[in-house]
Amino acid sequence: MMKIFTYQPFYYQKSALKFLVFLLIFNGCKSVQKQLQGNSSEIVNHQEDFMYQYSIIDALMAGVFDGDLNMAQLKKKGDFGIGTFNRVDGELLMDQGHVYRVSYDGSVKEVPDSDSTSAAFVKFFKADTIIHLKGNLTYEAVQEQLTEILNPNGIYALRISGNFATMNTRAERPAKPPYTTLPAHLKVNQTVFNLTNTTGICDGFLLPPYLARTNVPGFHLHYLANDKKAGGHIFTFTTSSVTVEVDIAKGFTIENNTNAEFHNVNLKPDRGAELRKIE
């Protein structure tokens, strides 16, 4: 659409030179504006290839179970990922822009945009490569094969699909204030599901050791059955074949939990040993 600009000369300075100078300056500003718009678009695209996380795993481990980021805001950061909800009320899985909650009673529901998270890790997913694995596969065997293929310093979003002879998962009952640590809460408020002959997807991340204390190093995946009737945080599985979609992230960004409890929690202790026990 053509824009029409009306130039009104000064009453006491009507020279053509003044008008020419104005046009030169105006056209120069338009050129700079176009350059800035182009750079802004490049920045947005660049950020889309980064993993985004709200809060850090050590804060969740220490009992920071509430956050202020809702699902509508989280979806602006990615269309794929995992996490939990406020009060650690179940397991969060985001796939193709839809966010699901796997509850402690085994039910799976898509959540409204008004629900909030205390910790979530997401990315706009676009597979860079696809790997097919076959054989008598366990979760551990899949991890071993993928770590042989992928660079140990990389940040990877993984979408693993297949039919699973067995799938062992968990989800947690929501906590009540005053909150304890996550390991203490899970000890008595976690439900384990032993699924058989289930078809679905395992979404999550493979992260390098240098992200320890901010996120979960190694593999961290959540499961969602295709019929949306089962899922949870994955402990083990067995299968004869899987398809692994791998999205390589260029880096990661962290937004600190904005809840007041984050500023009061003691983040000095190294909780790595505790994390390995519950993962």
C-alpha angles and dihedrals in degrees: 000000000000115000118217117209123192116212116205112193123219114264093235100036110049100149121139088231091064091051092049092051090051092053092048092051092045094050090047091054090050090053092050090047091055091050091051092048090052092050090048091055091049090051092052092050090046092052092050090067092058128091111242124203133187112212125345131271094243090059090052090047090052094053106268093144100160132068140171101228113106128202094257089059093042091055089060087062098049148335097225135048152083141259140115139271134247112297085020086273100176135313122306122219124175119194128169090348096307119116120211133189120212104201130206090254090060097253122135123210136169107241129225121250090249094068115102137216135219093197132008138161117201145161140179098258123224117153116236093187140002124221124194117204125189137179137062092331130186126182088256092051091050090051092050094050094047093049089053090054102039128065111258092224096054131103111227135185109207130200110186118186130184149106110286122206088200132010123184115196142154142211130187135233113241115266127237124218133290087057125214125204118291095251091051091048094048092049091073104013105053126103119204120209123204105199126185133198093001127158121207150096135294110210126187147082145294107212132184125246093254090072092063114133091024097056141352110289114219123013122352114171138164124203131225122181116225091241090055091234101112143023144116144148108330122241102162142342141178127212143150097230142003137186113223119200110197124200113187114213121213091216143310141264127207127206112194117235105266094208114113092239090068090066093051101045121103107241097172099094117089105237097182095114091050091048093053090054095056098037 
